[in-house]
Amino acid sequence: MAPSKEGAFFYWFTLGCARASSPDDLPVEGWYGRGVDLVEARELDCRGLNCPMPIVRLSQLARKLPVGARIRITADDPAFRADLEAWVRRLGHTIVQVGDEAGGAVVAVVETR
C-alpha cells in the first residue's frame, strides 16, 4: 500500500529531496507515474552546477534508490544532455522523458534499474 501524502511529504522533506512546501505540492501522477510510490520518486535540482557534478549527484542518488524509482533532474550545464545519455547507456538506467525548460535548462526523468 502506498504511503499517505502527508507521510510521503515528511519523507521527502526530511531527506531534502523535493522543493515542495506542503503535501499538496507533491506530484501524484505524470512525471512519476507507472505505479511508482511517492517515496520512490525524487527531484534533483542541479542548476548552476558544471560538468561533471550533475551526473555525480544523479549517480549518488540513484545508488540509494530501488529499481524502478524515478528521478526528475534539472540541469543547465551545456554538456548535461550528452552526459546523461552516456550515463544511462553505461549503467543501464532509462531516460523516461527529456525536454528543455525556459532559461536553457534541461529537465529529464530517469528510471533506475
HELIX and SHEET records of a PDB file:
HELIX    1   1 LYS A    5  LEU A   15  1                                  11    
HELIX    2   2 PRO A   23  ASP A   25  5                                   3    
HELIX    3   3 LEU A   38  GLU A   40  5                                   3    
HELIX    4   4 MET A   53  LYS A   64  1                                  12    
HELIX    5   5 PHE A   80  LEU A   91  1                                  12    
SHEET    1   A 4 ALA A  41  ASP A  45  0                                        
SHEET    2   A 4 ARG A  70  ALA A  75  1                                        
SHEET    3   A 4 VAL A 106  GLU A 111 -1                                        
SHEET    4   A 4 THR A  94  ASP A 100 -1                                        
END                                                                             
